[in-house]
Each structure stands twice: as structure tokens, then as C-alpha cells.
Amino acid sequence: MSSQPILYSSLDRPLIDVPMEDQSESAWDEFQELMSLPTVAAPMVNIEPMPVTLHALLQYCQLHGRLYPNPQEWADLYSLMEDISNGHVTMPPPPPVSNLSWSTISPRTKRMCFHAHIEWFHQCNLLDSASDFLVNLQESQWVHMEK
């Protein structure tokens, strides 16, 4: 037999004993005891909500293949814009897509108009109002990309 030392490479891993649980009943008893302790509510922390950003809202509006709200919901959003602009904002909102021309305008043009409306909220520092309205729409209240 050779008396040379055994050399290990950096890729060798030391052997670790496999843990053996020989007291499984006591472990179960400890677990049961912990589960029976009263729960303690975590302390309430007052965390300020993060402000809505233009980028985040536009990303939200594109989730699940969304293009823009359905005509009725979009009209409701525009009514909100008109309500806000009356006396609160000097810049009038961009014109809406009319119901009469809805079927003749391309989805791309409608999407650009919708983005212009969101931009208007952003420029008027009212992005939270747009966000509150849009995040409360159901998925069925959006027009989606066709698959």
C-alpha cells in the first residue's frame, strides 16, 4: 500500500452522513405542541402605497392581450375625463372614438387613442384616477387581441 496522501479536486464534495431520525414520535409531539400554541398577529405596519407610473399602467392595460376597454367602459372612462377636466384641469382631454365610427376605425388607431387618453391623465397628474377606474374593469370589459 502506498502512503501517499489522497488529493481532492475542487469538484469533490465531502461525504455527509445521512441524517437519521430515531425519535419520530417526539418530533411529531413537538410539532403538535407548536400547532396548538395561540397565533400572534403580526404588528400592523403602515406602508404608503407606491404611486402609479405611466409605464406600469400601460403594462397593466396590455396584460392578457388587452387592447382597450369595450365601447361602454371607454365611454365611462371618457366621462370621468370630462368630469375631471371641468374646472380642475386646463388641458381638455383628447376626443373619444365615437360609437358611430367604432366599426370603421382600426384596432391600432383605437389603441393609440386609448394611450392618448392615459397620457392625458398622466400629464394632468391624475394617473391614479385612471388606474382606479381601469383596474376595476373585469376581463370581459376589455377588447383583446385576436388569437
MIMIDREN-57807 format. One record per residue (C-alpha): y negated, z, x. Coordinates in steps of 0.5 Angstrom, whole numbers, padded with zeros to 4 digits, always signed. Example, Ala and Ser with C-alpha at 12.3 -4.5 7.8 and 13.67 -1.06 7.14 Angstrom:
<sites>
+0009+0016+0025;+0002+0014+0027;
</sites>
This chain:
<sites>
+0000+0000+0000;-0007-0002+0002;-0012+0004+0003;-0018-0001+0002;-0023+0002-0004;-0023-0002-0010;-0029-0006-0011;-0032-0007-0018;-0037-0013-0020;-0043-0012-0025;-0039-0015-0030;-0033-0010-0030;-0034-0004-0035;-0032+0003-0034;-0026+0005-0039;-0028+0009-0044;-0023+0014-0048;-0022+0012-0055;-0025+0018-0059;-0019+0022-0063;-0021+0026-0069;-0016+0031-0069;-0020+0035-0074;-0021+0030-0080;-0021+0036-0085;-0026+0040-0082;-0031+0033-0081;-0030+0032-0089;-0031+0039-0090;-0038+0038-0086;-0040+0032-0090;-0038+0035-0097;-0043+0041-0095;-0048+0037-0093;-0048+0033-0099;-0048+0039-0103;-0055+0041-0100;-0061+0040-0104;-0065+0034-0102;-0072+0035-0100;-0077+0029-0102;-0081+0026-0096;-0088+0028-0096;-0093+0023-0099;-0097+0019-0095;-0103+0016-0097;-0102+0009-0094;-0108+0004-0095;-0105-0003-0098;-0107-0009-0093;-0112-0014-0095;-0109-0020-0098;-0110-0026-0093;-0111-0033-0095;-0105-0035-0091;-0101-0030-0094;-0103-0032-0101;-0102-0039-0099;-0095-0038-0096;-0093-0034-0103;-0095-0040-0107;-0090-0044-0103;-0084-0040-0104;-0078-0042-0107;-0081-0049-0107;-0087-0048-0112;-0093-0053-0112;-0098-0050-0117;-0098-0046-0124;-0096-0049-0130;-0102-0052-0134;-0103-0046-0139;-0102-0041-0133;-0107-0045-0129;-0112-0045-0134;-0112-0038-0135;-0113-0038-0127;-0119-0042-0128;-0121-0038-0134;-0121-0032-0129;-0125-0036-0124;-0130-0038-0129;-0131-0030-0132;-0132-0028-0124;-0137-0034-0123;-0141-0032-0129;-0146-0027-0126;-0142-0025-0120;-0142-0031-0115;-0147-0036-0114;-0142-0042-0112;-0139-0045-0118;-0131-0046-0118;-0128-0053-0117;-0127-0057-0123;-0120-0056-0126;-0115-0061-0127;-0116-0063-0135;-0110-0063-0140;-0111-0070-0141;-0110-0072-0134;-0105-0068-0133;-0099-0073-0133;-0103-0078-0129;-0105-0074-0123;-0100-0074-0118;-0097-0067-0116;-0100-0068-0109;-0107-0068-0112;-0106-0062-0117;-0103-0058-0111;-0110-0060-0107;-0114-0058-0113;-0110-0051-0113;-0111-0050-0106;-0118-0051-0107;-0118-0046-0112;-0115-0041-0108;-0120-0043-0102;-0126-0041-0107;-0123-0034-0109;-0123-0033-0101;-0130-0036-0100;-0132-0031-0105;-0129-0025-0102;-0124-0025-0109;-0118-0026-0106;-0115-0020-0109;-0116-0022-0116;-0113-0029-0115;-0107-0025-0111;-0106-0020-0117;-0106-0026-0122;-0101-0030-0118;-0096-0025-0116;-0095-0023-0123;-0093-0030-0125;-0086-0031-0127;-0082-0036-0123;-0081-0040-0129;-0089-0041-0130;-0089-0045-0123;-0088-0052-0122;-0083-0053-0117;-0081-0059-0112;-0076-0063-0115;-0070-0063-0111;
</sites>
